[in-house]
Amino acid sequence: MQKFNNNEHPHRRYNPLLDEWILVSPHRAKRPWQGQKEKIIEDNRPEHDADCYLCAGNVRANGIQNENYSDCFVFENDFSALLKEEVAFENKNQQLFQLKPERGINKVVCFSPKHNLTLPEMEVSEIEKVVQTWKEQYIELGSHDFINYVQIFENKGSIMGCSNPHPHGQIWAQSSLPTQVEKTKKNLRSYYEKYKTSLLKDYLDQELKKEDRIVLVNEHFVVLVPFWATWPYETMIISKRHFGNIIAMTNEETKAFAEIIKGITVKYDNLFETSFPYSSGIHQAPTDRVSHPEWHFHMHFYPPLLRSATVKKFMVGYEMLGEAQRDISPEQSATILRELPNQHYKTKNN
């Protein structure tokens, strides 16, 4: 009988944040690929695009003209998924046909006036301004009595459904806790009540000792490939200090957070020397005016690319019908990311 090797043999891993399991099949990474391949389109976008509705000074679809902004620019989404208005609703409480109205506010955050400048290509000081904007929006949106959660996120790249190439993120603030957040809160709370400590703090302390899934470390934050990662090069930023939301960051932590965002996004771009697509988002304490000592600030990056700039992971078949599955072990992907240069490939190649 062979001795188990987590880089060779199929196994399942437990995700304590979501109380879910994932199937890992690292031996499948050796299979030949004859699936979909796409051509890489060279990105030669200008600094300002007269046809872009996110560029400074341009007119959006609703006829409103953008400010001639010089760093971050925030506005309420012209095509919001959620609406502020309260509606009359009779709750008939049908067990198998439950529904309830959902209120909220959707905003767009342009990271920079430059149409061709993504986060990994920005200066740390510029990313700090983005973080400061996120802080301001968390406070502003969370102050509404009908807002109980503020979700800050970015969809980067057209394959992630991004409808405009101008680098930007979104903020969805809503009256209910989203499903993934509700699950995370429940599991963080359960651990905290049992051990009187933060689940992610204990997890991070052990990861720092093991080191095999660590990608980047600075004074205040760590980037790692989670033990339970689903996507091939999924990572998570975790604060070393236990705090619940972005406004609890000190000035030093804010700069360190900007530095580590730049660090991981540069490594992503360097992986296949392309503007690396991903969905990323901050998970932080709800704004429901309830104490959340269990919550530990963290940020997820979910990139789909698997083998090259054109080959991506699909969640189909077994993943849709059974459970999440990955073909490269988290330890292998962490090693690959960790060993990539910290200088952006465009700078290196020019």
C-alpha positions as CSV (number, residue, x, y, z in Angstrom):
1,M,0.0,0.0,0.0
2,Q,1.3,3.5,-1.0
3,K,1.9,6.2,1.6
4,F,-0.5,9.1,1.2
5,N,0.9,12.2,-0.5
6,N,-1.3,15.2,-0.6
7,N,0.4,16.4,-3.9
8,E,-0.4,13.0,-5.6
9,H,-3.4,11.3,-4.1
10,P,-7.1,12.4,-4.2
11,H,-8.5,13.6,-0.9
12,R,-11.1,15.9,0.6
13,R,-10.4,19.1,2.6
14,Y,-12.6,20.9,5.1
15,N,-13.4,24.6,4.8
16,P,-14.2,25.8,8.4
17,L,-15.4,29.2,7.2
18,L,-18.2,27.7,5.1
19,D,-18.6,24.3,6.8
20,E,-18.1,22.7,3.4
21,W,-15.7,20.1,1.9
22,I,-13.7,20.2,-1.4
23,L,-12.4,17.3,-3.4
24,V,-8.7,17.7,-4.4
25,S,-7.4,15.5,-7.3
26,P,-3.8,16.6,-7.8
27,H,-2.9,13.7,-10.1
28,R,-5.4,15.1,-12.7
29,A,-3.1,18.0,-13.4
30,K,-0.9,15.6,-15.4
31,R,-3.7,14.9,-18.0
32,P,-3.2,16.2,-21.5
33,W,-5.3,19.3,-22.4
34,Q,-7.4,19.3,-25.6
35,G,-10.1,21.6,-24.4
36,Q,-10.9,25.2,-25.1
37,K,-8.1,27.6,-26.1
38,E,-8.4,31.3,-26.8
39,K,-6.2,33.9,-28.4
40,I,-4.6,36.4,-26.2
41,I,-5.6,39.9,-27.1
42,E,-2.9,42.5,-26.5
43,D,-4.1,45.2,-24.2
44,N,-3.1,48.6,-25.6
45,R,-5.7,50.8,-24.0
46,P,-5.2,54.5,-23.9
47,E,-5.0,56.5,-20.6
48,H,-8.3,58.1,-21.5
49,D,-11.0,56.7,-23.7
50,A,-13.5,59.1,-25.1
51,D,-16.1,56.3,-25.4
52,C,-15.6,55.0,-21.8
53,Y,-18.4,56.0,-19.5
54,L,-16.1,55.6,-16.5
55,C,-13.3,57.9,-17.7
56,A,-13.0,61.3,-16.1
57,G,-15.2,64.0,-17.7
58,N,-17.2,61.6,-19.8
59,V,-20.9,61.3,-19.9
60,R,-22.5,58.1,-18.5
61,A,-25.6,56.3,-20.0
62,N,-28.0,58.3,-17.8
63,G,-26.7,61.6,-19.1
64,I,-24.7,62.5,-15.9
65,Q,-21.2,63.8,-16.5
66,N,-18.4,62.3,-14.5
67,E,-16.2,64.7,-12.5
68,N,-12.7,65.4,-13.8
69,Y,-11.4,63.2,-11.0
70,S,-7.7,62.8,-10.2
71,D,-7.7,59.6,-8.0
72,C,-10.7,57.6,-6.8
73,F,-14.1,58.4,-8.1
74,V,-17.3,56.9,-6.5
75,F,-20.9,57.2,-7.8
76,E,-24.1,55.3,-7.4
77,N,-24.5,52.6,-10.0
78,D,-26.7,53.7,-12.9
79,F,-28.0,50.1,-13.2
80,S,-28.3,49.1,-9.6
81,A,-29.1,45.5,-8.7
82,L,-30.7,46.8,-5.5
83,L,-33.0,49.8,-4.8
84,K,-33.3,52.0,-1.7
85,E,-37.1,52.4,-1.7
86,E,-39.1,50.5,0.9
87,V,-42.1,48.6,-0.5
88,A,-45.3,47.3,1.2
89,F,-45.1,43.6,1.6
90,E,-47.4,41.0,3.1
91,N,-45.5,38.1,4.5
92,K,-47.6,35.0,3.9
93,N,-44.9,32.8,5.3
94,Q,-45.2,29.9,2.8
95,Q,-42.5,27.4,3.7
96,L,-41.7,26.2,0.2
97,F,-42.2,29.6,-1.5
98,Q,-40.4,32.0,0.8
99,L,-39.5,35.5,-0.5
100,K,-38.9,38.9,1.0
101,P,-38.1,42.3,-0.5
102,E,-34.4,43.3,-0.4
103,R,-33.3,46.9,-0.2
104,G,-29.8,48.2,-0.8
105,I,-27.4,50.6,-2.5
106,N,-24.9,49.8,-5.3
107,K,-21.9,52.0,-6.0
108,V,-19.0,52.0,-8.5
109,V,-15.5,52.8,-7.4
110,C,-13.1,53.9,-10.2
111,F,-9.6,53.2,-8.9
112,S,-7.9,55.9,-11.1
113,P,-8.7,58.3,-13.9
114,K,-6.3,56.3,-16.1
115,H,-8.3,53.9,-18.3
116,N,-5.3,51.5,-18.6
117,L,-4.1,51.4,-15.0
118,T,-4.9,48.3,-13.0
119,L,-4.2,47.7,-9.3
120,P,-0.9,45.9,-9.8
121,E,0.3,48.7,-12.0
122,M,-0.6,51.5,-9.5
123,E,1.7,52.9,-6.9
124,V,1.2,51.8,-3.3
125,S,0.2,55.4,-2.4
126,E,-2.5,55.3,-5.1
127,I,-3.8,52.0,-3.8
128,E,-3.9,53.5,-0.3
129,K,-6.4,56.1,-1.7
130,V,-8.5,53.2,-2.9
131,V,-8.4,51.6,0.6
132,Q,-9.3,55.0,2.1
133,T,-12.3,55.3,-0.2
134,W,-13.4,51.8,0.8
135,K,-13.2,52.9,4.5
136,E,-15.3,56.0,3.8
137,Q,-17.9,54.0,1.9
138,Y,-18.1,51.4,4.6
139,I,-18.9,54.1,7.1
140,E,-21.3,56.0,4.9
141,L,-23.3,53.0,3.6
142,G,-23.3,51.2,7.0
143,S,-24.8,54.3,8.6
144,H,-28.1,53.7,6.9
145,D,-30.5,52.0,9.3
146,F,-31.6,49.5,6.5
147,I,-28.1,48.5,5.6
148,N,-26.7,45.5,7.4
149,Y,-23.9,44.4,5.2
150,V,-21.4,46.2,2.9
151,Q,-19.7,44.0,0.3
152,I,-16.7,45.6,-1.4
153,F,-15.4,43.6,-4.5
154,E,-13.8,43.8,-7.9
155,N,-14.4,41.7,-11.0
156,K,-11.3,42.1,-13.1
157,G,-11.3,41.0,-16.7
158,S,-14.0,40.3,-19.3
159,I,-14.1,36.5,-18.4
160,M,-15.2,37.5,-14.9
161,G,-18.2,39.4,-16.4
162,C,-16.6,42.8,-16.1
163,S,-18.6,45.0,-18.5
164,N,-16.1,47.9,-18.7
165,P,-12.3,47.6,-19.0
166,H,-11.7,50.8,-17.0
167,P,-10.2,49.5,-13.7
168,H,-12.9,49.7,-11.1
169,G,-14.6,47.9,-8.3
170,Q,-18.1,47.8,-6.8
171,I,-19.8,48.0,-3.5
172,W,-23.2,46.4,-2.8
173,A,-24.7,47.4,0.5
174,Q,-27.9,45.5,1.5
175,S,-30.5,44.9,4.2
176,S,-29.7,41.1,4.5
177,L,-26.5,39.2,5.1
178,P,-25.5,37.5,1.8
179,T,-25.5,33.7,2.0
180,Q,-21.7,33.3,2.0
181,V,-21.3,36.0,4.7
182,E,-24.1,34.4,6.8
183,K,-22.3,31.0,6.6
184,T,-19.0,32.6,7.5
185,K,-20.4,34.6,10.4
186,K,-22.1,31.4,11.8
187,N,-18.8,29.4,11.7
188,L,-16.7,32.3,13.0
189,R,-19.1,32.8,15.9
190,S,-19.3,29.1,16.7
191,Y,-15.5,28.9,17.0
192,Y,-15.3,32.1,19.0
193,E,-17.9,31.0,21.5
194,K,-16.1,27.6,21.9
195,Y,-12.5,28.8,22.2
196,K,-12.8,32.5,23.0
197,T,-10.5,33.4,20.2
198,S,-10.5,34.1,16.4
199,L,-10.7,31.2,14.1
200,L,-8.7,33.0,11.4
201,K,-6.1,34.2,14.0
202,D,-5.5,30.6,15.1
203,Y,-5.5,29.4,11.5
204,L,-3.0,32.0,10.5
205,D,-0.7,31.3,13.4
206,Q,-0.5,27.6,12.3
207,E,-0.1,28.5,8.6
208,L,2.9,30.8,9.5
209,K,4.5,27.9,11.3
210,K,4.0,25.5,8.4
211,E,4.9,28.0,5.7
212,D,4.1,25.7,2.8
213,R,0.9,27.7,1.7
214,I,2.3,31.2,2.4
215,V,2.8,33.5,-0.6
216,L,3.6,36.9,0.9
217,V,4.1,38.4,4.3
218,N,4.5,41.9,5.6
219,E,4.3,43.5,9.1
220,H,0.5,43.4,9.3
221,F,-0.9,41.1,6.6
222,V,-0.3,37.6,5.1
223,V,-1.3,36.3,1.7
224,L,-1.7,32.5,1.5
225,V,-3.4,29.9,-0.5
226,P,-6.1,28.6,1.9
227,F,-5.8,24.9,2.9
228,W,-9.3,24.5,1.5
229,A,-8.9,26.7,-1.7
230,T,-11.2,25.9,-4.5
231,W,-9.8,27.8,-7.5
232,P,-6.4,26.9,-8.9
233,Y,-4.6,30.0,-7.7
234,E,-7.0,31.2,-5.1
235,T,-5.5,33.3,-2.3
236,M,-6.6,35.1,0.9
237,I,-5.3,38.1,2.6
238,I,-5.6,37.8,6.4
239,S,-4.8,40.5,9.0
240,K,-2.2,39.5,11.6
241,R,-4.1,41.5,14.2
242,H,-7.6,40.4,15.1
243,F,-10.0,43.2,14.1
244,G,-13.4,43.0,12.3
245,N,-13.6,45.7,9.7
246,I,-11.6,48.0,7.5
247,I,-12.2,51.1,9.6
248,A,-10.3,49.5,12.5
249,M,-7.1,49.6,10.5
250,T,-4.3,51.9,11.8
251,N,-2.5,54.2,9.3
252,E,0.4,51.7,9.2
253,E,-2.0,48.8,8.6
254,T,-3.7,50.7,5.8
255,K,-0.4,51.2,4.0
256,A,0.6,47.6,4.6
257,F,-2.8,46.4,3.2
258,A,-2.2,48.5,0.0
259,E,1.3,47.0,-0.3
260,I,0.1,43.5,0.0
261,I,-2.8,44.0,-2.5
262,K,-0.2,45.3,-5.0
263,G,2.1,42.4,-4.1
264,I,-0.4,39.6,-4.8
265,T,-1.8,41.2,-7.9
266,V,1.7,41.7,-9.4
267,K,2.4,38.0,-8.8
268,Y,-0.9,37.2,-10.5
269,D,0.0,39.2,-13.6
270,N,3.5,37.6,-13.6
271,L,2.1,34.1,-13.5
272,F,1.1,34.0,-17.2
273,E,2.4,37.5,-18.1
274,T,-1.1,38.8,-18.8
275,S,-3.5,41.1,-17.0
276,F,-4.7,38.3,-14.7
277,P,-8.5,38.1,-14.2
278,Y,-10.1,37.4,-10.9
279,S,-13.0,38.2,-8.6
280,S,-11.9,39.6,-5.2
281,G,-13.7,40.9,-2.2
282,I,-13.4,41.9,1.4
283,H,-15.2,39.9,4.1
284,Q,-15.7,42.0,7.2
285,A,-18.1,42.5,10.1
286,P,-21.7,43.3,9.3
287,T,-23.0,46.8,9.9
288,D,-26.1,45.6,11.7
289,R,-25.3,47.5,14.9
290,V,-24.5,44.3,16.7
291,S,-21.1,43.5,18.3
292,H,-19.1,40.9,16.2
293,P,-16.0,39.9,18.3
294,E,-15.8,36.7,16.2
295,W,-15.1,38.5,12.9
296,H,-11.6,38.6,11.6
297,F,-10.8,40.9,8.6
298,H,-9.9,39.0,5.4
299,M,-10.0,39.4,1.6
300,H,-10.5,36.7,-1.0
301,F,-9.1,36.4,-4.5
302,Y,-10.8,33.9,-6.8
303,P,-8.9,33.7,-10.2
304,P,-10.1,31.2,-12.9
305,L,-6.9,30.7,-14.9
306,L,-5.5,27.2,-14.6
307,R,-2.8,26.4,-17.2
308,S,-2.1,29.5,-19.1
309,A,-3.4,33.0,-20.0
310,T,-6.1,31.3,-22.1
311,V,-7.0,28.1,-20.2
312,K,-9.3,28.5,-17.2
313,K,-11.0,26.3,-14.6
314,F,-14.7,25.6,-15.1
315,M,-17.1,24.8,-12.3
316,V,-19.2,22.2,-14.2
317,G,-20.4,18.6,-13.9
318,Y,-19.3,17.2,-10.6
319,E,-18.6,20.6,-9.2
320,M,-22.2,21.7,-9.9
321,L,-23.8,18.4,-8.8
322,G,-21.5,17.1,-6.1
323,E,-19.0,19.5,-4.5
324,A,-16.1,21.8,-5.4
325,Q,-13.0,20.1,-6.9
326,R,-9.5,21.2,-7.8
327,D,-6.7,19.6,-9.9
328,I,-3.6,21.2,-8.3
329,S,-2.9,21.0,-4.6
330,P,-2.9,24.3,-2.6
331,E,0.7,23.6,-1.6
332,Q,1.7,23.4,-5.2
333,S,0.0,26.6,-6.3
334,A,1.4,28.5,-3.2
335,T,4.9,27.4,-4.2
336,I,4.4,28.6,-7.8
337,L,3.0,32.0,-6.7
338,R,5.6,32.5,-4.0
339,E,8.5,31.9,-6.4
340,L,7.3,34.5,-8.9
341,P,9.1,37.8,-9.1
342,N,7.7,40.8,-7.2
343,Q,8.4,43.2,-10.1
344,H,5.6,43.5,-12.7
345,Y,6.4,41.7,-16.0
346,K,5.8,44.8,-18.0
347,T,8.4,46.7,-16.0
348,K,10.8,43.8,-16.3
349,N,10.3,43.4,-20.0
350,N,10.7,47.0,-20.9
